[in-house]
Amino acid sequence: MLDMMSFAATLLPAAALTFPDVSPALVSIDLGFLGLGTFHLRWYALGYMAGIALAWWYASAMIRRPRLFGGTSPLTKDQLDDIMFWIIVGIILGGRFGYVLFYMVPYQFDVIAANPLTIFKIWDGGMAFHGGILGVTIALILFARRRKVSLLSIGDIAGVVAPIGIGLVRLANFVNAELYGRHTDAPIGMVFPEGYVRGSTPPAYNWDTGEWAYTGFETARHPSQLYESVLEGWLPLIVGSILIWRFGALKRPGLIAGLFLLTYATGRTIVENFRLPDSFVEGLPDWITMGQLLSIPMWIGGIWLVWNALKSKPATSS
């Protein structure tokens, strides 16, 4: 009878790839002399920061070209700067409280009951993309009403720049060895260091030693973070950009925003078949995952926006 170590070894195909030995932190600075311990500048945080900076740059390039919108840009530079702040707030609050609402309240309420402040501990991990989308949507609605600008047009801008951050953050998920995929015997299978902490496939990185802690029970898995980076980030970015710069899609307000919702929902639905489901999510049918379930409103909203944009006449320069 095989022991557990031997059994684990049988799950590793000969062609399995080894996870690259990359620290989740780009830079670690010892601030012990200030009584602050060690500061880690993590790739995950850099993914968000770079995504926001590049999104601002790309949005600025678009609003400087009124012809893309049919003659008048929906935002001034000052308005763009203001809305970026509220988008950041929407991402952080929406992402965190979405995670609490979608995952912690139904499945980890005991954790909240034991320590309600856990809700605010964003540094311990736990951000839901669908919650972030909801937070950004609320921020855009409030901004559009207050500044009297076109909600659909600023939604289009957000729809083409958001995939930049998504693509980068998914790459950071890969570096963190988190949100990895199901077992596979395919040559693309990768052996990730796997942790024991309850949650959605957390990294097994020891910050004290600066080393990954392989348990000896790892198996080759789909690098689903890379699949998500392509299907949820870079592909929507490329498709949206071609439609904008080559076919004038921004002249139909709501079209790019709707296509972003549809392309993300499609990519997420596909990748969920390869991504390892969260271990604590229970009670769902075998044919659907939480990520696919939360993508249903994106399908509905995306179809409505695209249909509404295509039935209207495109804006033209006066």
Backbone as numpy.savetxt, mean C-alpha at the origin, in Angstrom:
# Nx Ny Nz CAx CAy CAz Cx Cy Cz
10.05 -42.00 10.88 9.20 -40.81 10.88 10.09 -39.56 10.88
9.76 -38.66 9.97 10.58 -37.46 9.86 10.34 -36.53 11.05
11.40 -35.94 11.56 11.21 -34.92 12.57 10.83 -33.61 11.89
10.50 -32.60 12.69 10.00 -31.34 12.11 11.02 -30.66 11.24
12.29 -30.73 11.59 13.33 -30.09 10.78 13.43 -30.76 9.42
13.38 -32.08 9.41 13.47 -32.80 8.14 12.25 -32.52 7.29
11.08 -32.46 7.95 9.85 -32.17 7.21 9.92 -30.80 6.56
10.43 -29.81 7.31 10.56 -28.46 6.76 11.48 -28.46 5.56
12.54 -29.24 5.62 13.50 -29.28 4.52 12.85 -29.83 3.25
11.86 -30.72 3.42 11.21 -31.28 2.23 10.34 -30.26 1.53
10.00 -29.17 2.20 9.17 -28.13 1.61 9.97 -27.14 0.79
11.29 -27.26 0.82 12.14 -26.31 0.11 12.58 -26.89 -1.23
12.08 -26.35 -2.34 12.53 -26.83 -3.63 13.99 -26.48 -3.85
14.67 -27.28 -4.66 16.10 -27.08 -4.87 16.40 -25.70 -5.44
15.44 -25.14 -6.20 15.69 -23.87 -6.87 15.20 -22.67 -6.07
14.81 -22.89 -4.79 14.27 -21.78 -4.00 15.30 -20.67 -3.83
14.83 -19.44 -3.88 15.69 -18.28 -3.72 15.82 -17.94 -2.24
16.97 -17.46 -1.85 17.20 -17.05 -0.46 16.92 -15.56 -0.32
16.22 -15.21 0.73 15.90 -13.81 0.98 17.19 -13.01 1.14
17.33 -11.87 0.46 18.56 -11.08 0.56 18.76 -10.54 1.97
19.98 -10.58 2.44 20.31 -10.16 3.79 20.42 -8.64 3.83
19.26 -7.99 3.84 19.19 -6.53 3.85 18.52 -6.08 5.14
19.13 -5.15 5.84 18.53 -4.65 7.07 17.29 -3.82 6.76
16.21 -3.96 7.56 15.02 -3.14 7.37 15.29 -1.65 7.57
16.43 -1.31 8.14 16.80 0.08 8.37 17.95 0.48 7.45
17.79 1.61 6.79 18.88 2.12 5.95 20.02 2.61 6.83
19.66 3.29 7.91 20.65 3.85 8.83 20.18 3.63 10.26
21.09 3.24 11.14 20.79 3.12 12.57 21.78 4.00 13.32
21.26 4.92 14.14 22.10 5.88 14.86 21.90 5.70 16.36
22.97 5.48 17.07 22.91 5.29 18.51 22.78 6.66 19.20
21.63 6.88 19.81 21.38 8.13 20.54 21.34 7.90 22.04
22.06 6.84 22.46 22.08 6.50 23.87 22.61 7.62 24.74
23.53 8.41 24.20 24.10 9.50 25.00 23.06 10.57 25.29
21.93 10.56 24.55 20.84 11.48 24.82 19.71 10.81 25.58
19.91 9.53 25.89 18.88 8.78 26.58 17.73 8.37 25.69
17.96 8.35 24.37 16.90 8.06 23.42 17.04 6.70 22.76
18.04 5.93 23.13 18.23 4.61 22.52 18.76 4.74 21.10
18.35 3.81 20.24 18.83 3.79 18.85 17.72 4.25 17.90
18.08 5.16 17.02 17.14 5.64 15.99 17.38 4.87 14.71
16.30 4.27 14.17 16.39 3.50 12.93 15.63 4.22 11.82
16.34 4.61 10.77 15.69 5.17 9.58 15.33 4.00 8.68
14.08 3.58 8.72 13.66 2.35 8.07 13.25 2.57 6.62
13.46 1.52 5.83 13.05 1.55 4.43 11.55 1.78 4.31
10.79 1.26 5.25 9.33 1.41 5.20 8.95 2.89 5.28
9.56 3.61 6.22 9.29 5.04 6.34 9.78 5.78 5.10
10.94 5.37 4.59 11.46 6.01 3.39 10.54 5.80 2.19
9.89 4.62 2.13 8.95 4.36 1.05 7.81 5.36 1.07
7.28 5.63 2.24 6.21 6.62 2.37 6.71 8.02 2.00
7.87 8.40 2.54 8.37 9.75 2.30 8.71 9.97 0.83
9.39 8.99 0.22 9.73 9.13 -1.19 8.48 9.11 -2.05
7.50 8.28 -1.69 6.26 8.22 -2.45 5.52 9.54 -2.42
5.47 10.17 -1.26 4.78 11.46 -1.13 5.53 12.55 -1.90
6.87 12.55 -1.79 7.66 13.56 -2.50 7.53 13.42 -4.01
7.60 12.21 -4.51 7.47 11.99 -5.95 6.05 12.26 -6.44
5.06 11.96 -5.59 3.68 12.26 -5.94 3.49 13.77 -6.09
4.06 14.54 -5.16 3.97 16.01 -5.25 4.64 16.50 -6.53
5.81 15.94 -6.85 6.53 16.37 -8.05 5.72 16.08 -9.31
5.14 14.88 -9.38 4.38 14.49 -10.57 3.10 15.34 -10.69
2.43 15.57 -9.57 1.22 16.39 -9.58 1.55 17.82 -10.01
2.69 18.33 -9.54 3.12 19.68 -9.94 3.34 19.76 -11.44
3.93 18.72 -12.02 4.17 18.70 -13.46 2.86 18.73 -14.22
1.83 18.09 -13.71 0.54 18.06 -14.40 -0.19 19.39 -14.30
-0.24 20.00 -13.12 -1.01 21.24 -12.99 -0.32 22.41 -13.70
0.97 22.26 -14.03 1.65 23.29 -14.81 1.27 23.23 -16.29
0.52 22.23 -16.67 0.11 22.06 -18.07 -1.41 22.03 -18.16
-2.04 23.20 -18.18 -3.50 23.28 -18.20 -4.12 22.51 -19.36
-3.40 22.37 -20.47 -3.95 21.68 -21.64 -4.34 20.24 -21.30
-3.66 19.64 -20.34 -3.99 18.27 -19.95 -5.41 18.17 -19.41
-5.89 19.25 -18.82 -7.22 19.26 -18.22 -8.26 19.93 -19.11
-7.87 20.29 -20.32 -8.81 20.94 -21.23 -8.74 22.44 -21.21
-7.73 23.00 -20.57 -7.56 24.45 -20.61 -7.32 25.10 -19.27
-7.81 24.52 -18.17 -7.66 25.12 -16.84 -7.25 24.06 -15.83
-6.17 24.33 -15.12 -5.73 23.39 -14.08 -6.67 23.46 -12.88
-6.99 22.34 -12.26 -7.92 22.34 -11.13 -7.30 22.88 -9.84
-5.97 22.98 -9.80 -5.29 23.42 -8.59 -4.20 24.43 -8.93
-3.98 25.37 -8.01 -2.81 26.22 -8.09 -1.68 25.52 -7.33
-0.47 26.04 -7.45 0.65 25.44 -6.73 0.43 25.50 -5.22
-0.08 26.62 -4.72 -0.33 26.74 -3.28 -1.39 25.76 -2.82
-2.42 25.58 -3.64 -3.47 24.63 -3.28 -2.93 23.20 -3.26
-2.04 22.89 -4.20 -1.43 21.56 -4.23 -0.62 21.33 -2.96
0.14 22.34 -2.55 0.93 22.20 -1.32 0.02 21.95 -0.12
-1.11 22.67 -0.07 -2.04 22.50 1.04 -2.67 21.11 1.03
-3.10 20.66 -0.13 -3.80 19.38 -0.20 -2.86 18.21 0.10
-1.58 18.36 -0.19 -0.63 17.29 0.12 -0.55 17.07 1.63
-0.64 18.14 2.39 -0.63 18.00 3.85 -1.82 17.17 4.32
-3.00 17.50 3.80 -4.21 16.79 4.23 -4.22 15.36 3.72
-3.60 15.10 2.58 -3.49 13.74 2.08 -2.61 12.91 3.01
-1.52 13.50 3.49 -0.64 12.80 4.43 -1.41 12.45 5.70
-2.19 13.41 6.21 -3.01 13.15 7.39 -4.00 12.03 7.11
-4.62 12.07 5.92 -5.58 11.02 5.55 -4.94 9.65 5.47
-3.73 9.59 4.91 -3.02 8.30 4.81 -2.74 7.72 6.18
-2.20 8.56 7.08 -1.80 8.08 8.40 -3.01 7.69 9.24
-3.98 8.61 9.37 -5.14 8.33 10.21 -6.03 7.26 9.59
-6.26 7.37 8.28 -7.10 6.38 7.62 -6.47 5.00 7.64
-5.16 4.94 7.36 -4.47 3.66 7.35 -4.50 2.98 8.70
-4.25 3.76 9.75 -4.22 3.17 11.09 -5.61 2.78 11.59
-6.55 3.73 11.51 -7.88 3.43 12.03 -8.62 2.43 11.14
-8.24 2.37 9.86 -8.78 1.33 9.01 -8.32 -0.04 9.48
-7.05 -0.14 9.85 -6.52 -1.41 10.37 -7.23 -1.79 11.66
-7.42 -0.81 12.53 -8.11 -1.07 13.80 -9.54 -1.54 13.54
-10.24 -0.86 12.62 -11.64 -1.17 12.34 -11.80 -2.50 11.61
-10.95 -2.74 10.60 -11.10 -3.94 9.77 -10.50 -5.20 10.38
-9.44 -5.02 11.19 -8.71 -6.18 11.66 -8.70 -6.35 13.17
-8.50 -5.25 13.91 -8.36 -5.39 15.35 -9.70 -5.54 16.06
-10.67 -4.71 15.70 -11.98 -4.78 16.36 -12.64 -6.15 16.17
-12.66 -6.70 14.94 -13.31 -8.01 14.79 -12.48 -9.18 15.30
-11.14 -9.08 15.21 -10.31 -10.27 15.46 -9.34 -10.14 16.63
-9.06 -8.92 17.06 -8.10 -8.73 18.16 -8.64 -7.76 19.21
-9.93 -7.85 19.45 -10.53 -6.90 20.39 -9.98 -7.08 21.80
-9.52 -8.30 22.11 -8.94 -8.53 23.42 -7.70 -7.68 23.64
-6.96 -7.44 22.56 -5.76 -6.60 22.65 -6.16 -5.16 22.98
-7.21 -4.67 22.30 -7.69 -3.31 22.55 -8.25 -3.19 23.97
-9.01 -4.21 24.38 -9.61 -4.19 25.72 -8.54 -4.16 26.81
-7.45 -4.87 26.57 -6.38 -4.91 27.56 -5.62 -3.59 27.63
-5.49 -2.92 26.48 -4.77 -1.65 26.44 -5.33 -0.79 25.30
-6.33 0.05 25.58 -6.96 0.87 24.54 -5.97 1.77 23.78
-4.85 2.11 24.41 -3.87 2.96 23.75 -3.19 2.26 22.58
-3.38 0.95 22.48 -2.84 0.19 21.35 -3.35 0.76 20.03
-4.53 1.33 20.05 -5.13 1.91 18.84 -4.20 2.95 18.23
-3.49 3.68 19.07 -2.66 4.78 18.58 -1.21 4.38 18.36
-0.84 3.14 18.66 0.55 2.72 18.55 0.90 2.33 17.12
0.94 3.33 16.27 1.23 3.10 14.85 2.65 2.59 14.66
3.54 2.91 15.59 4.94 2.48 15.48 5.10 0.98 15.71
4.08 0.33 16.26 4.12 -1.12 16.43 3.67 -1.86 15.19
3.31 -1.13 14.14 2.86 -1.76 12.90 1.34 -1.84 12.84
0.83 -2.03 11.64 -0.61 -2.15 11.45 -1.19 -0.97 10.70
-1.09 -1.00 9.38 -1.68 0.01 8.50 -2.47 -0.73 7.42
-3.70 -0.30 7.19 -4.55 -0.92 6.18 -4.63 -0.01 4.96
-4.26 -0.55 3.79 -4.31 0.28 2.60 -5.73 0.78 2.32
-6.71 -0.09 2.47 -8.09 0.32 2.18 -8.54 1.43 3.14
-8.04 1.40 4.37 -8.33 2.48 5.29 -7.64 3.77 4.85
-6.41 3.65 4.34 -5.71 4.82 3.83 -6.43 5.46 2.66
-6.97 4.63 1.76 -7.74 5.14 0.63 -8.97 5.89 1.12
-9.64 5.33 2.13 -10.82 5.99 2.70 -10.44 7.32 3.34
-9.31 7.33 4.05 -8.87 8.57 4.67 -8.53 9.64 3.66
-7.84 9.26 2.58 -7.50 10.21 1.52 -8.76 10.71 0.83
-9.73 9.84 0.59 -10.99 10.24 -0.04 -11.70 11.29 0.79
-11.77 11.07 2.09 -12.41 12.05 2.98 -11.66 13.37 2.93
-10.32 13.31 2.93 -9.51 14.53 2.87 -9.77 15.30 1.57
-9.87 14.58 0.44 -10.12 15.22 -0.85 -11.51 15.86 -0.89
-12.50 15.17 -0.34 -13.86 15.71 -0.33 -13.93 17.00 0.48
-13.35 16.97 1.68 -13.37 18.16 2.53 -12.61 19.32 1.89
-11.46 19.01 1.28 -10.66 20.05 0.64 -11.41 20.64 -0.54
-12.03 19.80 -1.37 -12.75 20.28 -2.56 -13.91 21.19 -2.16
-14.62 20.84 -1.11 -15.75 21.66 -0.68 -15.28 22.99 -0.11
-14.19 22.93 0.65 -13.71 24.16 1.28 -13.09 25.11 0.28
-12.34 24.58 -0.68 -11.63 25.43 -1.64 -12.39 25.61 -2.96
-13.56 24.99 -3.08 -14.39 25.12 -4.28 -13.64 24.67 -5.54
-13.00 23.52 -5.47 -12.30 22.97 -6.63 -12.98 21.67 -7.05
-12.67 21.19 -8.25 -13.30 19.99 -8.78 -12.81 18.74 -8.05
-13.71 18.07 -7.36 -13.36 16.85 -6.64 -12.90 15.77 -7.60
-13.57 15.62 -8.74 -13.22 14.57 -9.68 -11.82 14.80 -10.26
-11.49 16.06 -10.56 -10.19 16.35 -11.16 -9.04 16.12 -10.18
-9.24 16.54 -8.92 -8.16 16.29 -7.96 -8.10 14.80 -7.62
-9.24 14.12 -7.75 -9.23 12.68 -7.58 -8.43 12.00 -8.69
-8.52 12.56 -9.90 -7.73 12.02 -11.02 -6.24 12.19 -10.76
-5.86 13.36 -10.26 -4.44 13.60 -9.96 -3.97 12.59 -8.91
-4.77 12.42 -7.87 -4.40 11.47 -6.82 -4.33 10.05 -7.38
-5.22 9.74 -8.32 -5.29 8.40 -8.86 -4.07 7.99 -9.67
-3.38 8.97 -10.25 -2.20 8.62 -11.05 -0.90 8.72 -10.24
-0.91 9.52 -9.17 0.32 9.65 -8.37 0.37 8.67 -7.20
-0.80 8.22 -6.72 -0.83 7.29 -5.59 -0.06 6.00 -5.85
-0.10 5.43 -7.07 0.63 4.18 -7.31 2.14 4.28 -7.08
2.69 5.49 -7.12 4.13 5.63 -6.85 4.43 5.19 -5.43
3.67 5.72 -4.48 3.87 5.36 -3.09 3.55 3.90 -2.83
2.50 3.39 -3.49 2.12 2.00 -3.30 3.25 1.08 -3.74
3.80 1.36 -4.93 4.89 0.54 -5.44 6.10 0.54 -4.53
6.45 1.71 -3.99 7.61 1.82 -3.12 7.39 1.15 -1.76
6.19 1.32 -1.19 5.91 0.73 0.12 5.86 -0.79 0.01
5.37 -1.32 -1.11 5.37 -2.78 -1.28 6.81 -3.31 -1.37
7.69 -2.55 -1.98 9.10 -2.95 -1.99 9.67 -2.93 -0.57
9.23 -1.95 0.23 9.66 -1.90 1.63 9.12 -3.09 2.41
7.89 -3.52 2.10 7.35 -4.74 2.72 8.25 -5.94 2.42
8.77 -5.98 1.20 9.67 -7.06 0.82 10.95 -7.01 1.65
11.53 -5.83 1.77 12.76 -5.67 2.56 12.51 -6.06 4.01
11.31 -5.75 4.53 10.95 -6.10 5.91 10.64 -7.57 6.10
10.58 -8.33 5.00 10.20 -9.76 5.06 8.84 -9.94 5.70
7.88 -9.09 5.33 6.52 -9.18 5.86 5.52 -9.27 4.71
4.32 -9.72 5.02 3.26 -9.85 4.02 3.71 -10.74 2.87
4.46 -11.79 3.19 4.93 -12.68 2.13 3.83 -13.65 1.71
4.14 -14.50 0.73 3.12 -15.32 0.10 2.97 -16.72 0.64
2.12 -17.46 -0.04 1.86 -18.85 0.31 3.01 -19.73 -0.19
3.02 -20.96 0.28 4.04 -21.92 -0.14 3.96 -22.17 -1.64
5.13 -22.32 -2.29 5.18 -22.63 -3.71 6.40 -23.48 -4.00
6.26 -24.35 -5.01 7.39 -25.14 -5.49 7.98 -24.53 -6.76
7.46 -23.38 -7.17 7.94 -22.73 -8.38 9.35 -22.18 -8.17
10.13 -22.05 -9.24 11.50 -21.53 -9.12 11.56 -20.13 -8.52
10.47 -19.37 -8.62 10.47 -18.01 -8.09 10.26 -18.00 -6.58
9.98 -19.18 -5.99 9.76 -19.26 -4.55 10.96 -18.76 -3.77
10.70 -18.05 -2.68 11.77 -17.46 -1.87 11.61 -17.88 -0.41
12.73 -18.12 0.24 12.71 -18.51 1.65 12.86 -17.26 2.51
11.78 -16.86 3.18 11.79 -15.68 4.04 12.07 -16.08 5.49
12.75 -15.23 6.24 12.84 -15.47 7.69 11.46 -15.22 8.29
10.94 -16.18 9.05 9.58 -16.09 9.56 9.59 -15.91 11.07
8.78 -14.98 11.55 8.71 -14.68 12.97 7.57 -15.41 13.65
7.49 -15.20 14.96 6.47 -15.87 15.76 5.40 -14.89 16.26
5.63 -13.60 16.11 4.73 -12.61 16.67 3.36 -12.70 16.01
2.29 -12.61 16.82 0.94 -12.67 16.29 0.70 -11.47 15.37
0.14 -11.71 14.23 -0.13 -10.62 13.31 0.04 -11.06 11.88
0.14 -10.10 10.98 0.21 -10.41 9.56 1.65 -10.59 9.11
2.15 -11.80 9.25 3.49 -12.20 8.83 4.54 -11.15 9.15
4.84 -10.93 10.44 5.81 -9.89 10.82 7.23 -10.31 10.49
8.15 -9.36 10.40 9.54 -9.71 10.14 10.19 -10.36 11.35
11.18 -11.19 11.11 11.90 -11.85 12.20 13.29 -11.23 12.30
13.33 -9.92 12.48 14.60 -9.20 12.51 14.94 -8.81 13.93
16.15 -9.12 14.36 16.60 -8.79 15.70 17.34 -7.45 15.65
16.69 -6.40 16.18 17.28 -5.07 16.09 18.50 -4.91 17.00
18.61 -5.78 18.00 19.77 -5.69 18.90 21.03 -6.25 18.24
20.87 -7.36 17.51 22.04 -7.98 16.86 22.21 -7.56 15.41
21.13 -7.00 14.83 21.19 -6.62 13.43 21.19 -7.81 12.49
20.53 -8.91 12.90 20.51 -10.12 12.08 19.09 -10.65 11.96
18.85 -11.37 10.87 17.58 -12.06 10.69 17.61 -13.36 11.48
16.48 -13.69 12.09 16.39 -14.89 12.93 15.62 -15.98 12.18
16.35 -16.80 11.44 15.72 -17.94 10.79 15.40 -19.00 11.83
14.19 -19.53 11.78 13.75 -20.49 12.79 14.10 -21.92 12.41
14.37 -22.18 11.14 14.63 -23.53 10.68 13.40 -24.24 10.16
12.25 -23.53 10.23 11.00 -24.13 9.75 10.45 -23.36 8.56
11.29 -22.54 7.91 10.84 -21.76 6.78 10.54 -22.65 5.57
9.73 -22.12 4.69 9.40 -22.82 3.45 9.46 -21.81 2.31
9.65 -22.29 1.10 9.67 -21.39 -0.05 8.28 -20.80 -0.27
8.23 -19.50 -0.43 6.96 -18.80 -0.58 7.00 -17.85 -1.78
5.81 -17.50 -2.25 5.72 -16.49 -3.30 6.19 -15.14 -2.73
7.06 -14.42 -3.45 7.41 -13.05 -3.03 6.26 -12.12 -3.41
5.14 -12.26 -2.74 3.91 -11.56 -3.13 4.03 -10.05 -3.00
4.97 -9.58 -2.17 5.16 -8.13 -2.08 5.60 -7.56 -3.43
6.44 -8.32 -4.15 6.90 -7.86 -5.46 5.77 -7.92 -6.48
4.92 -8.93 -6.38 3.76 -9.00 -7.26 2.88 -7.76 -7.04
2.66 -7.41 -5.76 1.82 -6.27 -5.43 2.45 -4.96 -5.90
3.76 -4.86 -5.76 4.44 -3.64 -6.20 4.18 -3.38 -7.68
4.20 -4.45 -8.48 3.98 -4.31 -9.92 2.51 -4.08 -10.23
1.64 -4.96 -9.73 0.23 -4.92 -10.12 -0.55 -3.79 -9.46
-0.16 -3.38 -8.26 -0.89 -2.32 -7.56 -0.21 -0.96 -7.70
1.07 -0.97 -8.07 1.81 0.29 -8.15 2.27 0.66 -9.55
3.26 -0.05 -10.03 3.91 0.39 -11.27 3.03 0.23 -12.50
2.23 -0.84 -12.58 1.36 -1.01 -13.74 0.27 0.06 -13.80
-0.47 0.34 -12.71 -1.43 1.45 -12.75 -0.78 2.79 -13.06
0.44 3.01 -12.56 1.14 4.26 -12.84 1.43 4.40 -14.34
1.91 3.34 -14.95 2.25 3.37 -16.37 0.99 3.54 -17.22
-0.04 2.75 -16.93 -1.28 2.82 -17.70 -1.92 4.20 -17.57
-2.02 4.69 -16.34 -2.61 6.01 -16.12 -1.83 7.11 -16.80
-0.50 7.04 -16.74 0.33 8.07 -17.36 0.18 8.08 -18.88
0.12 6.90 -19.49 -0.07 6.83 -20.95 -1.42 7.44 -21.34
-2.46 7.12 -20.59 -3.78 7.66 -20.90 -3.83 9.18 -20.73
-3.08 9.69 -19.77 -3.07 11.14 -19.53 -2.27 11.88 -20.60
-1.04 11.46 -20.82 -0.14 12.21 -21.68 -0.34 11.91 -23.16
-0.90 10.76 -23.48 -1.08 10.41 -24.89 -2.52 10.58 -25.35
-3.48 10.32 -24.47 -4.88 10.31 -24.90 -5.75 11.34 -24.18
-5.16 12.21 -23.38 -5.92 13.30 -22.76 -6.98 12.85 -21.76
-6.69 11.82 -20.98 -7.70 11.26 -20.07 -8.15 12.24 -18.99
-7.31 13.22 -18.64 -7.70 14.17 -17.60 -8.81 15.12 -18.06
-9.10 15.13 -19.35 -10.19 15.97 -19.86 -11.55 15.34 -19.56
-11.54 14.13 -19.07 -12.77 13.47 -18.63 -12.67 13.27 -17.11
-13.09 14.25 -16.33 -12.95 14.18 -14.87 -13.54 12.90 -14.28
-12.75 12.25 -13.46 -13.17 11.03 -12.80 -12.69 9.76 -13.48
-12.23 9.87 -14.72 -11.82 8.67 -15.47 -10.59 8.01 -14.85
-9.55 8.80 -14.60 -8.31 8.23 -14.05 -8.52 7.75 -12.62
-9.31 8.50 -11.84 -9.61 8.06 -10.47 -10.32 6.72 -10.49
-11.29 6.57 -11.39 -12.02 5.31 -11.49 -11.14 4.17 -11.96
-10.28 4.44 -12.94 -9.38 3.40 -13.43 -8.38 2.98 -12.37
-7.94 3.92 -11.55 -7.03 3.57 -10.46 -7.72 2.60 -9.49
-8.97 2.91 -9.11 -9.68 2.02 -8.21 -9.84 0.63 -8.82
-10.14 0.58 -10.12 -10.34 -0.70 -10.78 -9.03 -1.48 -10.92
-7.95 -0.79 -11.30 -6.68 -1.50 -11.48 -6.13 -1.97 -10.15
-6.28 -1.16 -9.10 -5.82 -1.61 -7.79 -6.64 -2.81 -7.33
-7.96 -2.70 -7.43 -8.83 -3.80 -6.99 -8.51 -5.08 -7.76
-8.23 -4.94 -9.06 -7.89 -6.11 -9.87 -6.58 -6.73 -9.41
-5.56 -5.87 -9.26 -4.25 -6.36 -8.83 -4.31 -7.00 -7.46
-5.03 -6.37 -6.53 -5.11 -6.90 -5.16 -5.87 -8.23 -5.16
-6.93 -8.31 -5.95 -7.71 -9.55 -6.01 -6.87 -10.70 -6.55
-6.05 -10.41 -7.55 -5.17 -11.44 -8.12 -4.11 -11.87 -7.12
-3.44 -10.89 -6.52 -2.31 -11.21 -5.63 -2.77 -11.92 -4.36
-4.01 -11.67 -3.92 -4.50 -12.35 -2.72 -4.50 -13.87 -2.88
-4.47 -14.35 -4.12 -4.40 -15.79 -4.36 -3.00 -16.34 -4.10
-2.01 -15.45 -4.00 -0.62 -15.85 -3.76 -0.12 -15.40 -2.39
-0.74 -14.37 -1.83 -0.32 -13.81 -0.55 -0.86 -14.65 0.61
-0.05 -14.84 1.64 -0.47 -15.61 2.80 -1.49 -14.79 3.59
-2.69 -15.32 3.81 -3.70 -14.56 4.56 -3.25 -14.29 5.99
-3.77 -13.23 6.57 -3.45 -12.92 7.96 -3.90 -14.07 8.85
-3.01 -14.48 9.75 -3.27 -15.68 10.55 -4.44 -15.52 11.51
-4.75 -14.28 11.91 -5.79 -14.07 12.90 -7.17 -13.82 12.30
-7.26 -13.69 10.98 -8.55 -13.45 10.33 -9.27 -14.78 10.16
-10.41 -14.91 10.80 -11.16 -16.15 10.78 -12.61 -15.88 10.40
-13.28 -16.93 9.93 -14.71 -16.84 9.68 -15.09 -16.49 8.25
-14.12 -16.18 7.39 -14.44 -15.87 6.00 -14.51 -17.16 5.19
-15.32 -17.18 4.12 -15.35 -18.36 3.24 -13.98 -18.59 2.62
-13.70 -19.82 2.24 -12.40 -20.15 1.66 -12.15 -19.45 0.33
-13.22 -19.03 -0.35 -13.07 -18.47 -1.69 -12.82 -16.96 -1.69
-12.74 -16.33 -0.51 -12.50 -14.89 -0.47 -11.61 -14.55 0.72
-10.77 -13.55 0.56 -9.91 -13.08 1.64 -10.36 -11.69 2.07
-9.83 -11.22 3.18 -10.19 -9.89 3.66 -9.81 -8.82 2.64
-8.63 -8.96 2.02 -8.20 -7.99 1.02 -9.15 -7.94 -0.17
-9.64 -9.08 -0.60 -10.59 -9.12 -1.71 -11.94 -8.55 -1.30
-12.34 -8.84 -0.08 -13.61 -8.32 0.42 -13.60 -6.80 0.49
-12.50 -6.24 1.01 -12.40 -4.79 1.13 -12.22 -4.10 -0.22
-11.88 -4.87 -1.25 -11.72 -4.30 -2.59 -13.03 -4.17 -3.33
-14.09 -4.81 -2.85 -15.38 -4.75 -3.53 -15.90 -3.31 -3.67
-15.85 -2.47 -2.62 -16.28 -1.08 -2.79 -15.45 -0.33 -3.85
-14.18 -0.71 -4.00 -13.34 -0.08 -5.01 -13.82 -0.47 -6.41
-14.23 -1.72 -6.58 -14.80 -2.14 -7.86 -16.04 -1.31 -8.19
-16.93 -1.19 -7.22 -18.19 -0.47 -7.43 -17.92 1.00 -7.73
-17.09 1.64 -6.90 -16.78 3.06 -7.11 -16.05 3.29 -8.42
-15.12 2.41 -8.77 -14.36 2.56 -10.00 -15.24 2.45 -11.23
-16.14 1.47 -11.24 -17.05 1.31 -12.39 -17.94 2.53 -12.55
-18.46 3.04 -11.43 -19.33 4.23 -11.51 -18.57 5.44 -12.03
-17.35 5.66 -11.55 -16.58 6.81 -12.00 -16.23 6.72 -13.48
-15.80 5.56 -13.94 -15.46 5.39 -15.36 -16.69 5.57 -16.23
-17.80 4.97 -15.84 -19.04 5.10 -16.62 -19.48 6.55 -16.69
-19.43 7.24 -15.57 -19.85 8.64 -15.51 -18.94 9.53 -16.36
-17.62 9.22 -16.35 -16.67 10.04 -17.13 -16.83 9.81 -18.62
-17.07 8.57 -19.04 -17.16 8.27 -20.47 -18.45 8.76 -21.10
-19.51 8.90 -20.32 -20.78 9.36 -20.89 -20.85 10.88 -21.00
-19.87 11.56 -20.39 -19.82 13.03 -20.47 -18.87 13.47 -21.57
-19.11 14.64 -22.11 -18.22 15.19 -23.14 -16.90 15.62 -22.50
-15.78 15.39 -23.17 -14.48 15.82 -22.61 -14.37 17.33 -22.61
-13.62 17.84 -21.63 -13.38 19.28 -21.55 -12.50 19.72 -22.72
-12.73 20.90 -23.24 -11.95 21.44 -24.34 -11.45 22.82 -24.01
-10.33 23.20 -24.60 -9.77 24.52 -24.36 -10.67 25.59 -24.95
-10.85 26.69 -24.22 -11.70 27.76 -24.70 -10.93 28.72 -25.58
